């Protein structure tokens, strides 16, 4: 990966410009002191891609319905028909086109690929949840409940992509966001509920969720603010300890804090997945901001040393690593899930068994426990085959590519690092859960973005994509010139004169 360098590090104007207010009104549509509604801007590329998504999902739903009709595995609670669950799928497609119309009405020149890409991932999730037993979720059933969360996630994408026109509320309060993230960690530790031995869930009345889904976004906002402010010092200055070059000592503290927080999450919350995600995104953003591979190497060494210490003293870390090394040694016990996941990939082969024709029931239960939350990638691998899961991974690569493209064309360092970080959250999280299902790394409990069942994960992912779309706006004014940006400009001018 190469470092992301903004096309325009600072705005070339005579004086600082105030960031635009957070409003849905087009600043260029003001006449005589009165605000006018923005002029709608067509989004033909987005519409064409959404049409392809619609055809793909309709074909997938019809295939699932045909499998049921001809004696395939039928999910209890759903009826036979031309489509697996016609009203649910049509409602989901309606939410996508409603978001498309809202983005048209906003009149902004924003990215037109992200919404269809996320729409296809969410549609695959909906088909998978319709295919599984509906009793896995109470109330509306698994498929309809997932539909509600998917619709709310799409709504979040559309609203944030429409109304957020300034990043000042993010960049000016980076330490406040960091403090909120640490506070959420502490609150979860004190008041959280244990689920499968992990303290991840925080409940308020009938509503519960995983604060770590929000914390990862707050982390990226803080890192974008900190790294953009100190980027020049991190690039040009260093402290030498023998042959090793470290970042300047005063600026090393936040990096040490990130390492400590990642290890604390493993120790206190027993959440190996979140710790791996946080630290991986931190190292990638550090490289994006500085292009110094030595920082990443030092971070990896520190993480491996910390991981070795945790393995020596924490039983739950030992279990995860031992299962990864040889799951067949405990195939009927702690290694059961990963062994069944490997069997699912093997049954899927190249093209898969077809939607609804895989996942043979064992004793009236699915072959993989917690399949809808922790192992959806294995389920898709069996029913869609190698070709299908490569297509899904390709969709995540599209999200990363669009995020890095937005970063490369950003107006300044903060927006560049923020866009890169948000897209890397989606990509790294998808890699961790997919690699865990495939036994490439120790299994973790994080979700597959936009596919796994779960409300907090879908809403947080929707917030990320909404911010990416907002950051991609090519009509927004540039932010004020900061002190670090002015120093960067002077250095570039000095190099040019030299």
Secondary structure, 3 states (H helix, E strand, C coil): CCCCCCCCCCCCCCCCCCCCCCCCCCHHHEECCEECCCCCCCCHHHHHHHHHHHHHHHHHHHHHHHHHHCCCCCCCCCCCCCCCCHHHHHHHHHHHHHHHHHHHHHCCCCCCCHHHHHHHHHHHHHHHHHHCCHHHCCCCCHHHHHHHHHHHHHHHHHHHHHHCCCCHHHHCCHHHHHHHHHHHHHHHHHHCEEECCEEEEEEECCEEEECHHHHHHHHHHHHHHHHHHHHHHHHHCCEEECCEEECCHHHCHHHHHHHHHHHHHHHHHCCHHHHHHHHHHHHHHHHHHHCCHHHHHHHHHHHHHHHHHHHHHCHHHHHHHHHHHCHHHHCCCCCHHHHHHHHHHHHHCCCCCCCCCCCCCECCECCCCCHHHHCHHHHHHHHHHHHHHHHHHHHHHHHHHHHHHHHHCCCCHHHHHHHHHHHHHHHHHHHHHHHHHCCCCCCCCCCCCCCCCCHHHHHHHHHHHHHHHHHCCCCCCCCCCCHHHHHHHHHHHHHHHC
